[in-house]
Amino acid sequence: MQGTAAGRRRGAACAAAYMHMKTVKESVSTLSQVMLPGDANPAGTVHGGEIMKIMDTCGGVAATRHARRTVVTVRVDELRFYHPIYVGELLICESKIVFAGHTSMEAEVIVRVDNLTDEDPVRTALKAYFTYVALDDDRAPCAVPKLKPETDEEKAAFETRRQKYLARKQGRAN
């Protein structure tokens, strides 16, 4: 299909996207959900897989906002569970793009939890990095806009994730 006029236009659109830059804040995404008995085991602890699904959705929204294209999940890194989440608690999932390569983007996804029936502070329950690849209309990898980190924190996160990206690429080459 790339040989057709439509395929060439899509390829040009992907190439044009790569020339554009976007900020981290343009990708920020938040999803909130009260956790229900169907999300949990008999002890009332929410299943990790349920939480990961919400995290993937939230990270996917951030990646889609950045690329303005369909994205697919290709990797999950450094998934850490800090605290359990229980039925009745409010799960707050926040994500943002912290690194963008040529066709892939890495989203930092943090889950916070709020027990709505007490005055305890909101606590961080999980954190992970999800990698997404943007797809063109033929479902082939497509270039994404470059990321323009603005704050010192964004620049540090970008550099850390860039180094991990390069190390993974180097590992695949060996």
N, C-alpha and C positions, 0 to 999 in steps of 0.2 A: 504494500500500500504506500510505502514511502516514495515510490517512483511516480505516483500520481500527483496531479496538481494539488489535490486536497491534502495528501500526505506531506508534500513540500511546504504547504501553508502551515500545517500543524507543527512541522519541524522548525519552521521559522518562528512560530509563536513560542515554542520552547526555548529557542536560542535567544529571543528577545527577552524572555523572562529572566534568563541568567544575567543579562546585562543590567537589570533593574536591582536596586537595593531596598531592603525593608528593615525596619527596626524590630527589636525584640518585642516592644510593647504592641506592635501591630498584630502579633500572633497570640497574645494572652487570651486564655480561655478558662472559664470556671463552670463546673457542673456541681450541683448540690442535690443530695437525695437522702431522705430519711430511710434508714435501713429497717426492713420488715422481716417478719418470721420466715418468709420464703427465701430470704437471702442468707439464712443462718443454719447452723447445726442445732441439734436438740438442746445444747447448753446455752444457746443464745448468742454465740460468737459468729460473726459474719464470715462466710467462706472467703478465703484468699482469692479464689478464682472470680468471685463476684466483684471484689474490689478491683482486681486486675482488669476486668472487662470495662469498668467505669473509667479506670485510668487510661486504657487504650482509646476509648471513645474521646475523652477529654484531650489527650495528646494528639489524636487524629484531627480534632477540630483545629488545634493550634497549627498543625502541619498544613491542613487544607487552607487555612487563612493565609499562611505564608506563601504557599505555592499557587493558590487559586486553581487547584486541579485535584482530581481524585488521587488519594494516597493509599498506600498499603503498608502495613506494619512488617518490618523485616527483622527487627531485633529488639530485645529488652535487656538492658544492662543494669547491674547494681540495684536490683529490687531488694529493698530492705523494709522489714516489718519492725516498727518500734513499739507499737502498742496495739492490742486487739481492739476491734470495733464491735459494739454490741447492738442488738435489736433496739430500736427506738432512738439511736443516736443519729445526728445529722452528719453525713459524710460530705466534706467540701473538697473537691478535687480541682487543683489549679495547675495549669500547664503553660509553657512558653517555649518557643524555639530558642535554643542556646547555641546551636551550631548548624550551618548549612554548607554542604559540599556541592558537588555539581548536580546530582539528581536526588541526593538524600538530605534529610534534615533530622536533627536530634532534638527531641523535646524533653525538658525536665518536667517531671510530673510529681507533684506533692499532694498527699492526701492528709487533710486535717480532719479532726473529729470534734464535734460539739455535743456534749451531753445536755440536751435541752431542759432537763429537769433539775439541774443544779447550777451553782454559780462558778464551778471550776472553769479555769481558762481553756480555751480551745487548744488541743494538743496535736502535734504532728504524729501521724500514725504510720505512714509509709512514704517512701520516695523511690523513684526509679527514673531511668532514661530510656525512652522509646525512640527507635530509629524508624523513619518512614521514607519511602521512595515515591516520588510523584510520577504519575502515569499520563501519557498522552491519550488521545481518543482510540488508539489501537492497542492500548494497555502495555505500551513499551515505556521504559524509563524516560523521563523528560527532565530537562534542566529546570532548576528552581532559582528564584532570586537569591542574590547574595545577602548575607546577614550583616547589618551594620550595628554592632554593639555600641551603645552610647555611654553608659555609666562604667565606673571602674569595676563594679561587680559583674556587669554583663561582659566586659572585656576579659576579665579573669576566667569566667565560666566558658566563654568562647575558646580561649586559648587552651584550657584544660581539656575540653571536649575535642578540640582540633588535634591535640597530641594523641588522644586515645584513638581517634579516627585514623590518623597516620600510622599508629602502631598496628591497628587491625589490618590496614591495607598492606603493610610490610609483612605481617604474618601470613597473609593470603598469598603473597608473592613468593614466599619461601617454600 
